[in-house]
């Protein structure tokens, strides 16, 4: 949302890749067509896709952990599980 974008800008973040929903002004369309914007969108989609795969593959269903810290722990468990399974498969 515009609020999120404004808050991140206030924190000093220079490149924010949050697509605007709905009808876009010409200025916004030009902004979202910039290469750095599209690359951040691809990176974001890749990260979300990886988390989704870990979630399905290793049974990380609904997390009871909440907030940023909870999500960090939950994703960390998924990555740890993935890495341990890969190590076990090497032997």
FENZI-V439889 format. One record per helix or strand. SS is the DSSP state (a for helix, b for strand). FROM is the first residue (numbers start at 1). TO is the last residue. If there is no record, write none. Layout:
# FENZI-V439889
((SS;FROM;TO) (SS;FROM;TO))
This chain:
# FENZI-V439889
((a;2;10) (a;26;32) (a;35;57) (a;67;90))
